[in-house]
């Protein structure tokens, strides 16, 4: 496939297309007075990150943002989803702001607006200031107040020009992946730390919503990541294992924000480790939001495990996979859109805030063929259209990502971008998928 079969006309008039990035993955954290983060420490520890690579230079978006925003606008996107770096704005995590950091996000915002791009901000995409990590980070209840302070500082500066804002990207990654599995900073494997981080990230979300409402802002949302949990077979053990995976990954955070409750299958293991009085925090956690964002990439085949809780194992499935080893399962996106509306959000607008694939793209004579990415996006957007046709209020789709970038513990090997980045020269080269999407979105 070299072109998409859809055009913008195949979607409702109020449907928005965008691309997504994140600060630490593209900006170049060594520039502009940014403070150290727990990702810098994690990457400097042998064995955590491929080749111990970090985000010190990344794509140097800090100096090249105008070129990058030109690419986003030329592709036909209406929206640009970006994140702000807490450590760039507040190098100590609290206290005196970094004027250079605030000025950067000021310039970035104005540059989006000059190009007709709607600024869609995420306050936090995983780069916690190291001084706050030293005080326990997400394990420490005080982080909700630290995060509220950060929200006040950055949104007092740029909030008047934001189209939309979400406080925290993918709370499952902030909580479970980073504190139970240890794959992301701070690299812990501790169930008590996990339970507290999972709860405090939602408390911090609620506090940030409160602060932004106090600033008179609207179009505020919450962004969750999802993986469809497919039981290995129809046995009761496999069904129970998949239910637990689903409860931890998908329902815990949705349940907290939209129901003021955590699922029982998750509480079986986590409740003894939650902070005292955790139930009292739901008044803050359930602050009204204006939309719900879904980040979706894959499914997992889940079977029972006889070890300690959570009693499940991730197994190898039979579907084709991406460069990440993730199964390609577009039906999962459709199922989550349907289920989220039916079980949690009702008529609230749903936005696909991330979807995309890593592919071993190679620059060949100035071109980057990536037919696999075109097919992936085509299949997922077909399921989005199916959901819309069935009455699900899906209002937007953001592709991850505009640029090849720093893929966290996987370094610079996994390429998710519509635009190829040579990490030696930093030259940007639009891929075939970029060109195909440009044709689809700008067709008259």
Number of C-alpha atoms within 10 A of each C-alpha: 13 14 17 19 11 16 15 18 13 11 18 14 9 9 16 18 21 27 26 24 25 24 24 30 28 23 26 21 27 16 16 19 16 21 23 20 27 23 24 23 14 21 23 15 11 10 11 21 21 16 14 16 20 26 24 17 20 26 28 20 21 21 14 13 19 16 11 17 20 14 20 26 19 16 23 20 23 21 25 26 25 21 25 24 29 29 28 30 28 24 24 20 25 19 12 11 19 18 13 15 23 21 15 18 20 16 14 19 22 16 17 23 15 11 15 14 23 21 25 25 26 24 25 25 23 27 23 25 26 22 18 21 18 9 12 16 21 26 22 16 18 15 22 20 15 19 24 20 18 25 24 17 20 21 20 13 14 19 23 12 17 18 18 20 27 24 28 23 23 21 27 22 21 24 25 24 20 22 28 20 16 17 20 24 25 25 17 17 16 14 19 18 22 27 25 22 29 24 27 27 26 26 26 24 28 25 24 29 27 18 19 20 15 11 14 9 19 18 14 22 22 28 24 23 21 20 20 23 24 22 24 21 12 9 12 11 17 22 19 19 27 26 20 26 27 22 21 23 23 21 24 23 28 27 17 20 26 18 17 18 17 21 19 14 19 21 17 12 19 20 16 12 14 21 17 9 7 13 14 10 16 19 12 19 27 22 18 16 18 16 21 24 24 23 23 22 24 23 21 22 20 27 23 21 15 9 9 8 14 18 18 22 19 18 14 13 15 8 11 10 16 20 15 15 11 18 19 18 21 21 17 21 26 20 14 18 23 20 14 19 19 12 13 16 20 14 13 17 17 24 24 25 26 23 23 22 25 22 19 12 21 15 14 8 6 10 13 19 17 19 17 17 24 22 16 18 19 19 16 22 21 16 19 26 17 13 19 18 13 10 12 23 20 27 20 20 25 26 24 24 23 25 26 27 29 27 22 23 20 17 21 21 17 20 24 26 27 30 25 25 22 15 16 7 8 15 11 17 18 21 23 21 25 25 17 18 23 20 18 20 20 14 12 8
